[in-house]
Amino acid sequence: MIIDVGASSGIFAIPWSLKYPNHHVFCFEPNNKNFNSLLKKSQNINNITVYKKAISNISCIQKFYEANYTNSSSLLPFNKDGVNKWKHPTPTTPKLETISTYDVECVRLDEWMAENGIKGDIDFLKIDTQGHDLEVIKSLGEEIKRVKEITAEVQIVETEVYKNSSKREDLLEYMKEKGFSIWKIQPWSHNQEQNIWFTNNRFKNFLHLT
C-alpha cells in the first residue's frame, strides 16, 4: 500500500502503480487542475484511487490557495517576504502568487483509514503539501506505527515562504519521538528545501521509493 499526499498530476503515483502492480496507490490532490489531470491519466489504472481532498490534522473545510505555479499551491497562504527572497526554478518562472482561492475538504489520515477499512501496513507515505507536511504526519495519530517509510518536504530558508509552515527541527523531533530514523536527505529547490526520507524502526524491509 502506498499513499501519495499532494499527488499533483501523478508524477510519482502513476510510475509507482505500474512498477508495483500488487500495491494499491491512494492519491490525495485538492488542486482543481492537478486533480482533473491525475483523474484523466489514471482512469484506466486499476490500482490507483484518487481523492479530491487535502490531508490535515483536523477534518474540516479549509481555504485552499491556488498558485500561478500549480505545484506551489497550498492550504497555507504565501508569506510576502519569503516569496520575495525565494529563488524560482528558472529565470523566466514568474514570482509566486495566489491566483485563486476555494474551499476544499480536509480529512485526517487516521479517520480516512478507519472509514475506508484500510488494514495492514502502509509501505510508503509520500507528502508534498507546501509547508503543511508535519500536520499531515500528525493526522496519522497512533496509526503512524503502521507506516514503514515516510518522505516529507520541508523548507530550510530563514524566511518562510508559507505562513505557519512546518519547521525542520519540529519535523525531526516529532519523527524521532515516533520511532523513525532518517534514511536519506535530498537537497531541493536550489537548496531552499529538503526532501527527507524516514524509516520506521519497527520494520526492516522498505521500498525506498524516490
N, C-alpha and C positions, 0 to 999 in steps of 0.2 A: 504494500500500500504506500502510495506517495501522495503528499498534499502540497499543492503549489498555491501559496497565498500571494496575490499580486501577480497573477499569471500572465498579464499583458495579452498579447495575441497568440500565445502558445509557443513562444521562442524556445522554452525548455520542455514544457509539458508534452508537446507532440513528439519530439525525438525520443523522450523517455518512454512514452507509451508504445512506440514502435520497437525500441530496444528491449523493453521488458514487457512483453505481451501478457505475461501471467500476473503482472501488477496492475492494480487499478489506480488511475491518476485522478484525484479530485482537485479541481481548479476553482479558485475564487478570484473574481475580477469585477469590481464595481464601475470601472470606467466604461461609459457607453460605447465609445469607438472600439476599444480593445475587446470588450465582451462580444460585440457583434462579429468582429473578425475571428476571435477564437471559436465562437459557436459555429461559424461557417466552416472553418478549417477542420474542426473536429467532428463534424456531423456524421461522418462515415467511419469513425474510430470507436470501436465498441468498449474499449477500456478507459475512456475519458468521460467524466461527468463535470459539467460546467455550472457554476452558480454565479448569478449576478448579485453578489453580496460582498461586503467588506468584513474582515475579521477584526474584532476589537475586544477589549477587556470587559465591555458592557454591551449586552444585547439591546439595541435600540435603533432609532432612526437618527442618523447624523448627516451633517452637511459634508458634501464631497467637493473638493476644489480641483476642477479640471484645468490642466496647464496647457499652454501652447505647445510645449514639448510633451507629448502624450504620456510618456512613461515617468514624468516628474509630477503627475497628478497625485493627490494625497487627501487623507482625512484632515490633514493639518494645513493651515494657511501658510503662505510664504512669509518669511521674515525679511523685510526690505533690505536691511543692512547686510544680511547674509547673502541675499541674491546679488547685491551689487559687488560683492567680493568673490563670487563664485566663478571658477574657470569653466567655461562651457566646452562641450565636446569638440567643436570646431570654431574657427574664426567667424564663420557665417551662421552659426547656430544662434537664434535670437535669444535675447535675455529672457529668463524665465518670468512668466506672469500668468495669472489666473484668467482664463477666458470664459469660464462658465462655472456656476455652482448649482448643485441639485442634491436632493435628499437621497440617501442610499440606506439600505437595510444592513445593519451590523449585527453579527452574531458572535458569541463566544465559541471557541472550538470544542470545549468540553460539552457544551449544550448541544451543539450540532452533532457531535459523535453520539450522544445519548439518544437524541431524537431520530437519528438515522440508523441506529443499531450497528454502529461501527465497532467491530470487535477485533481483538488481536493486536499485534504490534504494528506500529507505523514505521516503515523502513526509513523514510526521509521526509522532512518538512522543510520546504524552501520558502523563505519570506523575503519579499521586496516590496515594502509599503511606504517608502519615502518618509522615514523618520518615526514610523509607528511600530517598528518591528518588535520591540520589547513588550508592548501591550498585546501583540498577537501571541507571543510566547506565554505571557501571564494568563491569557484566556484558556490555556490548556488546563489550568488548575492542577489537580492531582493526576490528571491523565498524561502529564509530561513524562511520567515514568514509563509509559508505553512507547515513547518515541526514541528510536535508535540514534538518529542523527538530525541535526538542525543546522541550517545555514541562514544567517541573518546579515543584513546590510546596516552599517552604522557610519554616520559622518564623523570625521575626526578634525574638522575645521574649528577654529576658535569661535567664530560667529555662526550660530546655527542658521541653516537655510530655511528650515521649517520651525515655526513656533512650537515650543514644548516638545521637541523631538527627543528620541531616545539618546542617552549618553553612553559612550563606550564603556566607561567604568561601571555604570549601573548594569549594563548588559552582562559584562564579565562576572560581576559579583553575583548576579542572580543565577547565572548558569552554573557557577561553581557551587552555590548553595543547593542546587537541584541535582548535583552529581554528574555534571558534564565536564569534559575536558576539551581544550582547543586542539583540533587536528590540523587545521590549515588556516592561514590568513592570506587573503588576496588583495593587494592594493587596487583601488578602483577610482575612476573619475579624476584622473590627474593627481592621484594620492590625496584626494579630499574625502574619500570614503574607503571603507574596508568591508569586504565580504568575509565573514568568519564562520568556519565550519566547527561545530561542536559535536562530540560523540558522547553517548550515554555510557557511563562507566559500568552499567549493569549488563551491557552487551559486548560481544566480541566480534561479530561479523557485520560489516557495513557495506552499503552500495557505493559510498563515496561519489555521489553524483556531482558533476560540475557543469 
